[in-house]
């Protein structure tokens, strides 16, 4: 037996005694892979287990090993590459003989919100209300999206217009260290509701310690009628990013207005890139999944080092990779 990173970049245990009868196909964290049965190390309810691949079940996470993180070549993002996202929905103006681009199902309150976002990010685009709907102004010729970087900018544009940042407030305990000492010595003020000086100090210090933590993103694009053609393009984009170890999940939802193409992701590497671009609007103190993954990585290394079921062959190589490379936990 041998522990190894397999052809799908997953942490597995090859066992020559397992009969190879057929390949199994799985969807994990938006990643689709196929392979014959083998041993695989999974995380389930914060516990590490060795199971047969064919027994991979819901809520289990596999370990994806990646030797490099994706880096943006240019620190200055070329926002004109958002053109593709803003050109997603187009129609022909019979009066002028030109195409125009619009945002479907956008209300006036959302129009103001999206225009503020586009302005803060530093783009020249705006969304204007007309007799033909919410029209995007400032569109130029479409830019091609050959590179991964351009693809990420394109998806970032979709996130700005059709997406949602799923976040929560978090306390920075380092910033709040003095305040914790204050509570240890004094306890909660007995006259909390009287507006005492102690209450004011507690409120002010706690307010400084609160930050934003980004857990995931969700993009919901309304596709109906002729717009179903966009599904193939979006599927190809997600597959292309998977080839670079960046994971998004696609779902087709149906509501009263038609089909929604939903993209979601909690890939910390991907979220860190977009969070950096989003800083002119809002700053996130940390990414939820990165902190959790780093914690699980330490425990995974301990598991491989101490568990007698782990084969010796390939162990030193895997431990070196886990110590120096990036890992991601992809949940089924």
C-alpha positions in Angstrom: 0.0 0.0 0.0 1.0 3.6 -0.6 -0.2 7.0 0.6 -0.2 9.5 -2.3 -1.6 12.5 -4.0 -3.5 10.9 -6.9 -4.3 12.0 -10.4 -7.2 14.1 -9.0 -4.8 15.8 -6.5 -6.7 14.1 -3.6 -5.0 12.5 -0.6 -5.6 8.8 -1.1 -4.2 5.3 -0.2 -3.5 3.0 -3.1 -4.2 -0.6 -2.2 -3.4 -3.2 -4.9 -5.7 -5.7 -3.2 -8.8 -3.7 -3.9 -10.5 -5.1 -7.0 -10.7 -2.5 -9.8 -14.1 -3.2 -11.3 -15.5 0.3 -12.3 -14.9 4.0 -11.9 -17.0 6.1 -9.5 -17.9 9.7 -10.1 -18.3 12.3 -7.4 -19.2 16.0 -6.9 -17.3 17.6 -4.0 -17.4 21.3 -3.4 -18.2 21.9 -7.1 -15.3 19.6 -8.2 -16.2 16.6 -10.3 -13.8 13.7 -10.4 -13.9 10.0 -11.3 -11.7 7.1 -10.1 -11.6 3.4 -9.3 -12.1 2.4 -5.7 -9.2 3.0 -3.3 -8.6 4.2 0.3 -9.2 7.8 0.9 -8.7 10.1 3.9 -11.7 12.2 4.7 -12.8 14.7 7.3 -16.2 13.9 8.9 -17.5 15.9 11.8 -14.0 17.2 12.5 -12.7 13.6 12.7 -10.2 12.1 10.2 -11.1 8.7 8.8 -9.8 6.2 6.2 -12.7 4.8 4.1 -13.2 3.2 0.7 -13.8 5.7 -2.1 -17.0 4.0 -3.0 -18.3 4.7 0.5 -17.7 8.5 0.3 -20.9 10.0 1.7 -22.7 13.3 2.2 -21.0 15.8 4.6 -17.6 14.1 4.2 -14.7 16.3 3.0 -11.9 15.1 0.9 -8.4 16.6 1.0 -7.3 18.4 -2.2 -3.6 19.1 -2.4 -2.3 22.0 -4.4 1.4 22.9 -4.9 0.9 26.6 -5.6 -1.6 29.3 -4.9 -3.0 31.4 -7.7 -1.4 34.8 -7.9 -2.7 37.8 -9.8 0.0 39.1 -12.1 -1.1 42.7 -12.1 -1.8 44.4 -8.8 -3.8 47.1 -10.6 -6.9 45.4 -11.9 -8.1 46.4 -15.4 -11.8 47.1 -14.7 -12.7 47.3 -18.4 -12.6 43.5 -18.3 -15.8 43.7 -16.4 -17.4 44.4 -19.8 -18.2 40.7 -20.2 -20.3 40.5 -17.0 -22.2 43.7 -17.8 -22.8 42.6 -21.4 -24.4 39.4 -20.3 -27.9 40.5 -21.2 -28.3 42.4 -24.5 -31.0 43.4 -26.9 -31.3 45.3 -30.2 -32.5 48.9 -30.3 -34.6 49.2 -33.5 -34.5 53.0 -33.3 -30.8 53.4 -33.2 -29.8 50.1 -34.8 -27.4 49.4 -32.0 -27.2 46.8 -29.2 -27.9 47.8 -25.7 -27.2 46.0 -22.4 -29.5 45.7 -19.5 -29.8 44.2 -16.0 -33.0 42.2 -15.6 -35.3 42.3 -12.6 -33.4 45.2 -11.0 -35.4 47.7 -8.9 -34.6 51.3 -8.3 -33.3 50.7 -4.8 -30.9 48.0 -6.2 -30.0 50.4 -9.0 -28.7 52.9 -6.6 -26.8 50.3 -4.6 -25.1 48.8 -7.7 -24.1 52.2 -9.0 -22.5 53.0 -5.6 -20.6 49.8 -5.8 -19.4 50.4 -9.4 -18.3 53.9 -8.4 -16.4 52.9 -5.2 -14.6 50.1 -7.1 -13.4 52.7 -9.5 -15.2 51.8 -12.7 -16.7 54.1 -15.3 -19.9 52.1 -15.7 -23.4 53.1 -14.5 -26.9 51.7 -14.6 -29.6 54.0 -15.9 -33.4 53.6 -15.8 -34.9 54.0 -19.3 -38.1 53.0 -21.1 -36.3 49.7 -22.0 -35.4 48.9 -18.5 -32.2 49.2 -16.5 -29.5 49.9 -19.1 -25.7 49.7 -18.5 -23.9 52.8 -19.7 -20.1 52.9 -20.5 -19.9 49.6 -22.2 -17.1 49.2 -24.8 -16.1 46.4 -27.1 -16.1 43.0 -25.4 -12.8 41.8 -24.0 -11.8 38.2 -24.5 -11.3 36.1 -21.4 -8.5 33.7 -22.2 -6.5 34.1 -18.9 -7.6 32.9 -15.5 -7.2 36.4 -14.2 -9.6 37.8 -16.8 -12.1 35.0 -15.9 -11.9 36.0 -12.2 -12.5 39.6 -13.1 -15.5 38.6 -15.2 -16.9 36.6 -12.3 -16.2 39.4 -9.9 -18.4 41.6 -12.2 -21.2 39.1 -11.9 -20.7 39.1 -8.1 -21.1 42.9 -8.0 -24.3 42.9 -10.0 -26.0 39.6 -9.2 -24.2 38.4 -6.1 -24.1 38.5 -2.3 -21.3 38.4 0.2 -22.2 36.1 3.0 -20.5 37.5 6.1 -20.7 37.7 9.9 -19.3 39.9 12.6 -16.3 38.6 14.5 -14.5 39.7 17.6 -10.7 40.2 17.4 -9.6 39.0 20.8 -6.1 40.5 20.4 -7.7 44.0 20.0 -10.1 43.2 22.8 -7.4 42.0 25.2 -7.5 45.0 27.6 -11.3 44.7 27.7 -11.2 41.0 28.6 -8.9 41.9 31.6 -11.4 44.6 32.6 -14.2 42.0 32.7 -12.1 39.5 34.6 -11.4 42.0 37.4 -14.7 43.8 37.6 -17.3 41.4 36.1 -20.3 42.6 34.2 -21.4 46.0 35.7 -24.2 45.5 38.1 -25.9 48.8 37.0 -25.7 47.9 33.3 -29.0 49.6 32.4 -28.3 52.8 34.3 -25.8 54.2 31.7 -22.8 54.1 34.0 -19.3 55.0 33.0 -18.4 51.2 33.1 -21.1 50.5 30.5 -19.9 53.3 28.2 -16.3 51.9 28.3 -17.5 48.4 27.6 -19.6 49.5 24.6 -16.9 51.6 23.1 -14.1 49.0 23.4 -16.4 46.2 22.1 -17.3 48.3 19.1 -13.7 48.7 18.1 -13.1 44.9 18.4 -15.8 43.9 15.9 -14.7 43.1 12.4 -16.1 41.4 9.3 -15.6 37.8 8.5 -16.3 36.5 4.9 -17.7 32.9 4.9 -18.8 32.5 1.2 -20.3 34.2 -1.9 -23.4 33.5 -3.8 -24.3 34.7 -7.3 -27.8 34.3 -8.7 -28.1 35.0 -12.5 -31.6 35.1 -14.0 -31.6 32.9 -17.1 -34.8 32.6 -19.1 -35.8 32.0 -22.7 -32.9 33.0 -25.0 -30.6 33.5 -22.0 -30.3 29.7 -21.4 -27.5 29.8 -23.9 -25.3 31.4 -21.2 -25.4 28.2 -19.1 -22.9 26.4 -21.3 -20.5 29.4 -21.1 -20.8 29.6 -17.3 -20.3 25.8 -17.0 -17.0 26.1 -19.0 -15.8 29.0 -16.8 -16.3 27.0 -13.6 -14.5 23.9 -15.2 -11.6 26.1 -16.3 -11.1 27.5 -12.8 -11.3 23.9 -11.4 -8.3 23.1 -13.5 -6.4 25.8 -11.6 -7.6 24.5 -8.2 -10.2 27.2 -7.7 -13.6 25.8 -6.9 -17.1 27.1 -7.4 -20.4 25.2 -7.3 -23.2 25.6 -9.9 -26.9 24.9 -9.4 -29.9 25.5 -11.6 -32.9 26.7 -9.6 -36.4 27.3 -10.7 -38.7 30.1 -9.4 -41.8 31.9 -10.7 -39.6 34.1 -13.0 -37.8 31.2 -14.7 -34.4 29.5 -14.2 -31.7 30.9 -11.9 -28.1 29.9 -12.5 -26.6 30.0 -9.0 -22.9 30.1 -8.4 -21.6 29.6 -4.8 -18.2 29.2 -3.3 -16.4 29.1 0.1 -12.9 28.5 -1.5 -10.7 30.7 0.7 -8.1 31.2 -2.0 -10.8 32.5 -4.4 -12.5 34.6 -1.7 -9.2 36.3 -0.7 -8.7 37.5 -4.2 -12.2 39.0 -4.5 -12.1 40.4 -1.0 -9.0 42.3 -1.9 -10.7 43.8 -4.9 -13.7 44.7 -2.8 -11.8 46.6 -0.2 -12.8 50.1 -1.5 -16.4 49.1 -0.6 -15.9 46.9 2.5 -12.9 45.3 4.2 -13.0 41.7 5.6 -10.8 40.9 8.5 -10.5 37.2 7.7 -11.9 34.3 5.6 -13.7 31.7 7.6 -12.6 28.6 5.6 -8.9 29.5 5.6 -8.7 29.5 9.4 -10.6 26.3 9.7 -8.6 24.5 7.0 -5.3 25.5 8.7 -6.5 24.1 11.9 -7.6 20.8 10.2 -4.3 20.6 8.3 -2.3 20.5 11.6 -4.5 17.7 12.9 -4.3 15.9 9.6 -0.5 15.9 9.7 -0.7 14.5 13.3 -3.1 11.8 12.1 -0.8 10.6 9.3 2.2 10.7 11.5 0.7 8.7 14.4 -2.0 6.4 12.9 -0.7 2.8 12.4 -3.1 2.3 9.5 -1.2 4.7 7.4 1.2 2.9 5.1 4.9 3.8 5.4 5.4 3.9 1.6 4.9 7.5 0.4 4.4 8.9 4.0 7.5 11.1 4.1 6.7 12.6 0.7 3.1 13.3 1.6 4.1 14.9 5.0 6.5 17.2 3.1 3.7 18.2 0.7 1.2 18.8 3.5 3.8 21.0 5.4 4.7 23.1 2.4 1.7 23.0 -0.1 -1.8 24.4 0.1 -4.7 22.1 0.9 -8.4 22.5 0.5 -11.3 20.6 2.1 -14.0 19.8 -0.5 -17.2 18.6 1.0 -19.6 16.2 -0.7 
